[in-house]
Amino acid sequence: MNIKKGFLVSIFLTFFSLFLFAQDGDQVKKIVIDAGHGGKMPGCVGKKSKEKDVTLAVALKFGKLITQHCPSVKVIYTRTDDATVEVYRRAEIANANKADLFISIHCNASENKAAHGVETFVMGLHKTEANIAIAKKENADILLEKNYKENYGGFNPNSPEASIIFSLYSTAYLKNSAILASKVQNNLLKNTNLADRKVQQAGFWVLYKVAMPSILVELGFLSNAVEEEYLIKKENQDIMAISLYNAFIEYKNHIEGKNLPLLDVKTGKPEMQIQKPDSETITPTPVVQKVEKSQTESQDAQTVANPNQATFRVQFMATPKNMDTQSREFRGFPNVKKYFENNLWKYTAGDEISWDEINAILKEVRKKYPDAFIIAFKNGVKIPVSEARQ
Ligand SMILES: [Zn+2]
């Protein structure tokens, strides 16, 4: 990349991040609550229950909490009874209403009857077999619909090309989707005894089509007898609805800089005490601040004698999740740092002036992350490795 081009790119990136930051000034006034499946499409089926009934029960309880405790927010449902609503219609409803947020509620199933736990998805390319299977399951309703070829532009969820369509997904809403996803996941984990299957990315048609921050939560496995018992109990559905409500309020507070009270999970009433600020380890804080912090971090690095000196790092992970660099997962890697780029947190090891040193670190890191590669930084800004080597 020549210098002029590089300059233009950095100008563009600056404006792009300003644009992302400007989004944070928005308000969260309209939410679409999407109860997965319905009518002729039962979703997954357990021994005693159907997914469409559990998702509807939780969706209605969740929406009711917003109407009761946060009446300035308009709640729009994709269905309020056992209606058949095509997948593409759900996205149309959200887009036509110009909603600020889209939450799709589902339950999971697996051939492995022991599989259990809650996971929350944001749109993205599914990279693991398990995520491909879940996306296929949730996209499969499309095949039950009449005229699916016209309504989905020839998309077939079972074809290998399905993921290519999703690779065209605009990442404009990914940052806020990831923030909401981690709040949903954390609140459900805090209030229920469901296990953590983490925030994930996969290609869901309904998330792909909505033009707003959006998540899809898989509350638990109806294919697991114990978990099914948990999911169908009314009092547990109340707890899950309160967890979704609190995640929504935390998100709204984050976007609008407000301090609206959460609900006490035991009483279902607003908590009286002042809400604690976002915990560093649990939820991502505003991205712009973090970027500044990570830039200072790299400027302060002790290995850099001269701040104008380029250094090399080994990048081994990119994820929407803002993780602690002291995380156990990174143990054994030297000098773990993170930076934010293209709506993803990218994690690096090492910060070396020497090319030989960084290659030695690369060799080590690749034992755990075979796709790791070398990148270069100068003054806290990423530069081409070729430039740094000169
Ligand atoms: Zn589903």
Residues whose N, C-alpha, C, O or C-beta is under 5 A from the ligand:
A	BS01	ZN	G36 G43 H106 C107 E138
